[in-house]
Amino acid sequence: MAVDNRHHKDPLNSFHVEKLRRAVSIVLIDGRRLDGDVFLFDRTRVGSTPEEPLDLLNDDDPFFPFSNGGEQLILIAKDQVSRVETEIHDDSSNGELADGLMGVDISLHDGTAISGFVPLERRGEQTRLLDYLNSYTKRFIPVFWGEQVCLVNRGQIACVSQLT
């Protein structure tokens, strides 16, 4: 007996959500580098802008899917990620960042040094790097340079100094 599957829906594919792919370079805390894509929603949960890798890394989920170009997805534990490097794609953030950027040098536990700019919120006339770092509660901190952003795992930071 032949079965006609043309009208049969696959229950696994009925939960499929279309996502955007973003090229990233992930460095794990053991030093391994993984180049490939993360998958982002075309709209954030609270806004109408596309999700960014920082949104993905700072949400509550402990794992995220990653494609290194192969057939199989890799599920990566966020607490095992030292940093993620990618290009800036959100044009609206570029205008917002120009106002309150502070130059920093960040040293990670593994000896890696990262230099760039962190976006600070203005609090009165002077914003201190110490206040920013102590009040920042998300898992990954964005560090910008040129058209690139390095998303640094806060738990991997050994020390930070302000550039003058």
Residue pairs with C-beta under 8 A, 6 or more apart in sequence:
17 41
18 42
19 39
19 40
19 41
19 42
20 39
20 40
20 41
20 42
20 50
20 51
21 37
21 38
21 39
21 40
21 67
22 37
22 38
22 39
22 40
22 52
22 53
22 86
22 89
23 35
23 36
23 37
23 86
23 87
24 35
24 36
24 37
24 38
24 53
24 84
24 85
24 86
25 33
25 34
25 35
25 84
25 85
25 86
26 33
26 34
26 35
26 36
26 66
26 76
26 81
26 83
26 84
27 33
27 34
27 81
27 82
27 83
27 84
27 85
27 112
28 34
28 76
28 80
28 81
28 82
29 80
29 81
29 82
29 109
29 110
29 153
29 156
30 80
31 110
34 66
34 68
34 74
34 76
35 68
36 66
36 67
36 68
36 69
37 66
37 67
38 53
38 56
38 64
38 65
38 66
39 64
39 65
39 67
40 50
40 51
40 52
40 53
40 55
40 56
41 50
41 51
42 50
42 51
43 49
43 50
43 51
44 50
44 51
44 55
49 90
49 92
50 89
50 90
52 89
52 90
52 93
53 84
53 86
53 149
53 151
54 140
54 142
54 149
54 151
56 64
57 64
57 78
57 81
57 84
57 139
57 140
57 151
58 138
58 139
58 140
61 78
62 77
62 78
62 79
63 75
63 76
63 77
63 78
64 75
64 76
64 78
65 73
65 74
65 75
65 76
66 73
66 74
66 75
66 76
67 73
67 74
68 74
78 139
78 153
79 139
79 153
79 155
81 140
81 153
82 108
82 110
82 112
82 152
82 153
82 156
83 108
83 112
83 114
83 150
83 151
83 152
83 153
83 156
84 140
84 150
84 151
85 148
85 149
85 150
85 151
86 148
86 149
86 151
87 147
87 148
87 149
88 94
88 144
88 147
88 148
88 149
96 119
97 117
97 119
97 144
99 122
100 119
100 120
100 121
100 122
100 127
101 117
101 118
101 119
101 120
101 144
102 117
102 118
102 120
102 127
102 129
102 132
102 162
102 163
103 115
103 116
103 117
103 162
103 163
103 164
104 115
104 116
104 117
104 118
104 129
104 143
104 160
104 161
104 162
104 163
105 113
105 114
105 115
105 160
105 161
105 163
106 113
106 114
106 115
106 143
106 152
106 157
106 159
106 160
107 113
107 114
107 157
107 158
107 159
107 160
108 114
108 152
108 156
108 157
108 158
109 156
109 157
109 158
110 156
114 143
114 150
114 152
115 145
115 163
116 143
116 144
116 145
116 150
117 143
117 144
117 145
118 129
118 132
118 141
118 142
118 143
118 144
119 142
119 144
120 127
120 129
120 132
121 127
121 132
123 131
129 160
129 162
133 160
136 154
138 154
139 153
139 154
139 155
140 151
140 152
140 153
140 154
141 151
141 152
141 154
141 157
142 149
142 150
142 151
142 152
143 149
143 150
143 151
143 152
144 150
